[in-house]
Amino acid sequence: MFVAAVRVVALALLSSAVALGGMQPSSPPLLRNAPLLHAHNAYPEGGRWRDRIDRALATGLPLVIEQDIAYAPRNESHLRTVVSHEAAVKGSEPSLDEYFFDRVRPLMERELASGQKDRWPVVVLHLDFKTNEREHHRAVWDLLQRHASWLTTAKADGDLATSELTRGPLVVLTENGINQEKDFLEWSAVGGRLLLFGSIPPPALKSSDDPAERARILRRAAPSELIPTSASNYRRWANFPWGVIEEGGPANAADWTDEDRLRLESIVNYAHQQGLLIRFYTLNGHTAAANRGWTASYNFGSLDAVRARWRAAIAVRADLIATDQYEELAALLKAR
């Protein structure tokens, strides 16, 4: 009990120090300083769940749509990046161009015609690369160039500081895959614009062969250990499993506590202080009967349990809140 009380006090002091002056640090300007529904894995898997992207878009704007992608070198050149949960492709996967860009084209054209730049971006495309060939990176870059008029971009002004944004209705985020930063910075230097933005590298924490010990290490890492670098022109966000907040993640979570809330607040505030957006994944709460192809380790077990975490993440202005239960989180965000 004493150790737990000390942790709560320490987290409260850290959160207060980060939010010095009685105000939380502002969310970075890439988005609009409001928590967003992150539609996790919004694509078909194993020939099923084809309605996911439509379900996501039906919740309204703004929102984040995640697309896992792999390289299909046998396809025609403009169709070689495909939507796939697996690195090994079978040949039946839809291309990213067909599945995502064609699907949102009417929306993008309406937004461009409206000229309401003060609300852009309205869609965040999160790319999770399952393969990181240079040829795959180039295929994605070429695809983005073909849709450059839709994009929120930044001047390729070196990588030491964040340059001013030119806003479009779509912004593209990628993660920290092998050689992504190197390749995309190389091509942006030629074209003069950054067309997508990466995440910071994962933290270099103590390793362990014991899963339980790894979970403890992750949960006990200080915000400065989890987020060792600040934003750069290319690196604009941080990406964490919920296990940084509750040891072992959703499937092992107990009741939501003040200590958990302060831990969440301290990490979000620290990310914002470093100029970074922050994403947490993946927060679900459902019965076995309600499962629609979702991963068991992401399940808190009930809607009431996950809503407590959603509300907490919204309250501290976590930027991207990933869930497979799009409609339920969207309803909570709209009810604020």
C-alpha positions as CSV (number, residue, x, y, z in Angstrom):
1,M,0.0,0.0,0.0
2,F,2.8,2.4,0.9
3,V,4.6,1.8,-2.4
4,A,1.4,2.3,-4.4
5,A,0.8,5.6,-2.5
6,V,4.3,6.8,-3.2
7,R,3.8,6.1,-6.9
8,V,0.5,8.0,-7.0
9,V,2.2,11.1,-5.4
10,A,5.2,10.8,-7.7
11,L,3.0,10.6,-10.8
12,A,0.9,13.6,-9.6
13,L,4.0,15.6,-9.1
14,L,5.3,14.7,-12.5
15,S,2.0,15.5,-14.2
16,S,1.9,18.9,-12.4
17,A,5.5,19.6,-13.4
18,V,4.9,18.8,-17.1
19,A,1.7,20.9,-17.1
20,L,3.4,23.8,-15.3
21,G,1.3,26.8,-14.9
22,G,-1.9,24.9,-14.5
23,M,-2.3,24.1,-18.2
24,Q,-1.8,20.9,-20.1
25,P,0.7,21.3,-22.9
26,S,-1.0,21.9,-26.2
27,S,-1.3,19.1,-28.7
28,P,1.0,19.6,-31.7
29,P,-0.5,21.5,-34.7
30,L,-0.5,18.5,-37.1
31,L,-4.0,17.7,-36.0
32,R,-6.6,19.9,-34.3
33,N,-6.0,19.5,-30.6
34,A,-8.9,17.0,-30.1
35,P,-8.8,13.3,-29.4
36,L,-9.7,11.2,-32.5
37,L,-11.2,7.8,-33.1
38,H,-8.5,5.6,-34.6
39,A,-10.2,2.9,-36.6
40,H,-7.9,0.0,-36.0
41,N,-7.3,-2.5,-38.8
42,A,-10.0,-1.0,-41.0
43,Y,-9.7,-3.5,-43.8
44,P,-10.7,-7.1,-44.6
45,E,-9.0,-10.1,-43.0
46,G,-9.1,-13.6,-44.4
47,G,-11.9,-12.6,-46.8
48,R,-14.1,-11.4,-43.9
49,W,-15.0,-8.1,-42.3
50,R,-15.2,-6.2,-45.6
51,D,-17.4,-3.5,-44.0
52,R,-14.7,-2.1,-41.7
53,I,-13.7,0.9,-43.8
54,D,-17.4,1.8,-44.4
55,R,-18.2,1.4,-40.7
56,A,-15.3,3.8,-39.9
57,L,-16.3,6.4,-42.4
58,A,-19.9,6.2,-41.3
59,T,-18.9,7.4,-37.8
60,G,-18.2,10.9,-39.2
61,L,-15.2,13.2,-39.4
62,P,-12.5,13.7,-38.4
63,L,-11.2,10.2,-37.9
64,V,-8.1,8.0,-38.3
65,I,-8.2,5.0,-40.6
66,E,-5.5,2.3,-40.3
67,Q,-4.3,0.3,-43.3
68,D,-1.8,-2.4,-43.0
69,I,0.2,-2.8,-46.2
70,A,2.6,-5.2,-47.9
71,Y,4.5,-5.3,-51.1
72,A,3.2,-7.3,-54.1
73,P,5.9,-7.1,-56.7
74,R,4.1,-9.1,-59.3
75,N,1.3,-6.6,-59.6
76,E,1.2,-3.7,-62.1
77,S,3.5,-0.9,-60.9
78,H,0.7,1.3,-59.5
79,L,-0.9,-1.6,-57.6
80,R,2.1,-3.0,-55.8
81,T,1.3,-1.8,-52.3
82,V,-1.6,-3.9,-51.1
83,V,-3.8,-3.9,-48.0
84,S,-2.8,-7.0,-45.9
85,H,-2.5,-8.0,-42.3
86,E,0.3,-10.4,-43.3
87,A,3.7,-9.8,-44.9
88,A,3.2,-12.8,-47.3
89,V,0.6,-11.9,-49.9
90,K,-1.6,-14.4,-51.7
91,G,-2.5,-12.3,-54.7
92,S,-6.1,-11.6,-53.9
93,E,-5.4,-8.6,-51.6
94,P,-6.9,-5.2,-52.8
95,S,-4.4,-2.5,-53.6
96,L,-4.1,0.5,-51.3
97,D,-5.0,2.7,-54.3
98,E,-8.2,0.8,-54.9
99,Y,-9.3,0.0,-51.4
100,F,-8.5,3.3,-49.6
101,F,-7.8,6.1,-52.1
102,D,-10.6,5.3,-54.5
103,R,-13.0,4.8,-51.5
104,V,-12.3,8.3,-50.1
105,R,-12.0,10.1,-53.4
106,P,-15.5,11.6,-53.3
107,L,-14.9,12.8,-49.8
108,M,-11.6,14.4,-50.7
109,E,-13.0,16.1,-53.7
110,R,-15.9,17.5,-51.7
111,E,-13.4,18.8,-49.1
112,L,-11.2,20.4,-51.7
113,A,-14.2,22.1,-53.3
114,S,-15.4,23.4,-50.0
115,G,-12.0,25.1,-49.3
116,Q,-12.5,24.8,-45.5
117,K,-8.8,24.6,-44.7
118,D,-9.5,25.5,-41.1
119,R,-10.9,22.0,-40.5
120,W,-8.2,20.1,-42.4
121,P,-7.1,17.4,-42.2
122,V,-10.4,15.5,-41.8
123,V,-9.0,12.1,-42.4
124,V,-5.7,10.6,-41.0
125,L,-4.4,7.6,-42.9
126,H,-2.2,5.5,-40.7
127,L,0.0,3.1,-42.7
128,D,1.4,0.1,-40.9
129,F,4.0,-1.4,-43.2
130,K,4.2,-5.2,-42.9
131,T,7.2,-5.2,-45.4
132,N,9.9,-2.6,-45.7
133,E,11.6,-3.1,-49.0
134,R,12.9,0.1,-50.6
135,E,10.7,-0.7,-53.6
136,H,7.7,-0.8,-51.3
137,H,8.6,2.5,-49.8
138,R,8.9,3.9,-53.3
139,A,5.6,2.5,-54.4
140,V,3.9,4.2,-51.5
141,W,5.7,7.5,-52.2
142,D,4.7,7.4,-55.8
143,L,1.1,6.7,-54.8
144,L,1.1,9.7,-52.4
145,Q,2.6,11.9,-55.1
146,R,-0.4,11.0,-57.4
147,H,-2.7,12.3,-54.6
148,A,-0.5,15.2,-53.5
149,S,-3.4,17.7,-53.8
150,W,-5.2,15.9,-51.0
151,L,-2.3,15.9,-48.6
152,T,-1.2,17.9,-45.5
153,T,2.5,18.3,-46.2
154,A,5.5,20.1,-44.8
155,K,8.4,21.8,-46.5
156,A,11.5,19.4,-46.6
157,D,13.6,21.8,-44.7
158,G,16.1,19.4,-43.2
159,D,15.1,17.3,-40.2
160,L,16.1,19.5,-37.2
161,A,12.8,21.4,-36.6
162,T,9.2,21.1,-37.6
163,S,8.5,23.3,-40.6
164,E,5.1,24.9,-41.3
165,L,2.3,22.8,-42.7
166,T,0.5,23.2,-45.9
167,R,-2.9,21.8,-45.1
168,G,-5.0,19.3,-47.1
169,P,-7.9,17.2,-46.2
170,L,-5.8,14.1,-45.7
171,V,-2.7,13.5,-43.6
172,V,-0.6,10.4,-43.8
173,L,1.2,8.8,-40.8
174,T,3.6,5.9,-40.9
175,E,5.6,4.2,-38.1
176,N,9.3,3.6,-37.6
177,G,9.9,0.7,-40.0
178,I,13.4,-0.2,-41.3
179,N,14.8,2.5,-43.5
180,Q,11.5,4.4,-43.9
181,E,12.9,7.6,-42.5
182,K,16.0,7.4,-44.7
183,D,14.0,6.7,-47.9
184,F,11.2,9.2,-47.4
185,L,13.6,12.0,-46.4
186,E,15.7,11.2,-49.5
187,W,12.7,11.5,-51.8
188,S,11.3,14.5,-50.0
189,A,14.6,16.4,-50.5
190,V,14.2,15.9,-54.2
191,G,10.5,17.0,-54.4
192,G,10.8,19.7,-51.6
193,R,7.8,18.4,-49.6
194,L,7.3,15.8,-46.9
195,L,4.2,13.8,-47.9
196,L,3.9,11.7,-44.8
197,F,5.1,11.8,-41.2
198,G,6.8,9.0,-39.1
199,S,6.8,8.0,-35.5
200,I,9.7,8.3,-33.1
201,P,11.8,5.1,-32.5
202,P,10.6,2.7,-29.8
203,P,12.2,3.2,-26.4
204,A,15.5,1.3,-25.6
205,L,14.3,-0.4,-22.4
206,K,15.9,-3.2,-20.5
207,S,15.2,-6.5,-22.2
208,S,14.0,-9.8,-20.6
209,D,13.0,-13.2,-21.9
210,D,10.2,-13.3,-19.3
211,P,6.9,-11.8,-20.7
212,A,5.8,-10.8,-17.2
213,E,9.0,-9.0,-16.5
214,R,8.8,-7.2,-19.9
215,A,5.3,-6.0,-19.0
216,R,6.6,-4.7,-15.6
217,I,9.5,-2.9,-17.3
218,L,7.2,-1.3,-19.8
219,R,4.7,-0.2,-17.2
220,R,7.4,1.3,-14.9
221,A,9.3,3.2,-17.5
222,A,9.3,6.9,-17.0
223,P,7.7,9.2,-19.7
224,S,11.2,10.4,-20.5
225,E,12.4,6.8,-21.1
226,L,9.4,6.0,-23.3
227,I,9.8,9.2,-25.2
228,P,13.5,9.8,-25.4
229,T,13.4,12.2,-28.4
230,S,11.3,15.3,-29.3
231,A,9.5,15.9,-32.6
232,S,11.5,16.6,-35.8
233,N,10.3,17.7,-39.2
234,Y,9.6,14.0,-40.1
235,R,9.0,12.4,-36.7
236,R,5.7,13.8,-35.4
237,W,4.1,11.2,-33.2
238,A,4.6,8.5,-30.6
239,N,2.9,5.1,-30.7
240,F,2.3,2.9,-27.6
241,P,0.5,-0.2,-26.6
242,W,-1.8,0.2,-23.6
243,G,0.6,-1.8,-21.6
244,V,2.6,1.4,-20.9
245,I,-0.5,2.5,-18.8
246,E,-1.7,-0.8,-17.2
247,E,0.7,-3.7,-16.7
248,G,0.1,-6.4,-19.2
249,G,-2.4,-4.4,-21.3
250,P,-6.2,-4.7,-21.6
251,A,-6.5,-8.4,-21.1
252,N,-4.7,-8.2,-17.7
253,A,-6.2,-5.0,-16.5
254,A,-7.9,-4.7,-13.1
255,D,-10.1,-1.8,-12.1
256,W,-9.2,1.7,-13.4
257,T,-7.4,3.7,-10.7
258,D,-6.2,7.2,-9.9
259,E,-2.7,5.9,-10.3
260,D,-3.5,4.7,-13.8
261,R,-5.1,8.0,-14.6
262,L,-2.1,10.0,-13.5
263,R,0.3,7.6,-15.4
264,L,-1.8,8.2,-18.5
265,E,-1.8,12.0,-18.0
266,S,1.9,12.2,-17.4
267,I,2.8,10.3,-20.6
268,V,0.4,12.3,-22.8
269,N,1.6,15.6,-21.3
270,Y,5.2,14.6,-21.8
271,A,4.6,13.7,-25.5
272,H,2.9,17.0,-26.1
273,Q,5.7,18.8,-24.4
274,Q,8.1,17.2,-26.9
275,G,5.9,18.3,-29.8
276,L,4.5,14.9,-30.5
277,L,1.1,13.5,-31.1
278,I,0.5,10.3,-29.2
279,R,-1.5,7.1,-30.0
280,F,-2.5,4.3,-27.7
281,Y,-3.6,0.8,-29.0
282,T,-5.9,-1.0,-28.9
283,L,-8.8,-0.4,-26.5
284,N,-11.7,-2.8,-26.9
285,G,-14.3,-4.2,-24.5
286,H,-16.7,-6.9,-25.6
287,T,-18.0,-10.4,-25.0
288,A,-16.9,-13.4,-26.9
289,A,-20.2,-13.4,-28.8
290,A,-19.7,-9.8,-30.0
291,N,-16.2,-10.4,-31.3
292,R,-15.8,-9.6,-35.0
293,G,-12.3,-10.8,-35.7
294,W,-10.7,-8.8,-32.9
295,T,-7.5,-9.7,-31.0
296,A,-8.1,-11.2,-27.6
297,S,-5.2,-9.3,-25.9
298,Y,-6.9,-6.0,-26.7
299,N,-10.1,-6.8,-24.8
300,F,-10.9,-5.3,-21.4
301,G,-13.9,-7.7,-21.2
302,S,-16.8,-5.3,-21.2
303,L,-18.0,-2.0,-22.6
304,D,-18.1,-0.4,-19.2
305,A,-14.4,-1.3,-18.6
306,V,-13.2,0.1,-21.9
307,R,-15.4,3.2,-21.7
308,A,-13.6,4.1,-18.4
309,R,-10.3,4.1,-20.4
310,W,-11.8,5.9,-23.4
311,R,-13.1,8.7,-21.1
312,A,-9.7,8.9,-19.3
313,A,-7.8,9.1,-22.7
314,I,-10.3,11.8,-23.9
315,A,-9.9,13.8,-20.7
316,V,-6.2,14.1,-21.0
317,R,-6.3,14.7,-24.8
318,A,-4.6,11.6,-26.1
319,D,-4.6,12.3,-29.8
320,L,-5.3,8.9,-31.4
321,I,-7.3,6.3,-29.5
322,A,-7.3,3.0,-31.3
323,T,-10.2,0.6,-31.1
324,D,-12.0,-2.0,-33.2
325,Q,-15.4,-0.8,-31.8
326,Y,-15.6,2.3,-34.0
327,E,-19.3,3.2,-33.4
328,E,-19.1,3.0,-29.6
329,L,-16.0,5.2,-29.2
330,A,-17.4,7.7,-31.8
331,A,-20.6,8.0,-29.8
332,L,-18.6,8.8,-26.7
333,L,-16.5,11.4,-28.5
334,K,-19.7,13.1,-29.9
335,A,-21.3,13.1,-26.4
336,R,-18.6,15.3,-24.9
